[in-house]
Amino acid sequence: MLALALLALPLVGLVARVPWPQLPDIVTTQATRDALWLSLRTCVASTAVAVVLGLPLALWLSRLRGRAAVLVRTVALLPMVLPPVVAGVVLLATFGRRGLIGGPLASAGIEIGFTTTAVVMAQSFVAMPFFVVAVEGALRSLDHEAELAAATLGAAPGVVLRRVTLPMLAPALGNGAALAFARALGEFGATLTFAGSLQGTTRTLPLEIYLVRESSTETALAVSLLLVTLALGVVLVATWVGKRGGGRP
């Protein structure tokens, strides 16, 4: 009960402090609408990146054994424990104008840092491990008899993956995607460091909250409530997806 209180009381405090009469006017300002729309667009894009790139990685990890598995898993999950600002610094050092990859790209006229693309990359970097963890765990506990039967009947590996493995993984895929979206939605430090805070271009909802809290606590509380509501909706979807899977991977 104490743990639940520790988690729930800050939400109660937020709800108690929100200026409810001014809430509609605050959340419909141009700055808030721009931040909300940018967050939704970039989170959808970063979740798609996490799924497209993270699924092959999870499949590979589930089959690796020994020291190679430890090394690959450590690298794949490192963004989960990196401080967000450090994540932004390493992205800037790699893809920024003077970065390892960003430098040659900048010479060719391609800028990544401080653009909407940088927002998607920062969100993908911190969110993909959550998808990989969810899917890899499901793959390791998966009953492989159906896959073996399909292979014995002559199905090609790609057909087995598409027709047998992925349908059995559907709950884990949905749960992992929802967790990745939620993590991307709340990303702040890496986005600010690598993408900056330009309204309509890189200023997501967390950055908008950080900006307005210096000038108006009421506005920060109202926008925070909007972000919490979105995150709560994503968590409920993830929980529903997992429950719909009946506890099976």
Beta strands, then each sheet from edge to edge (+ up, - down):
end
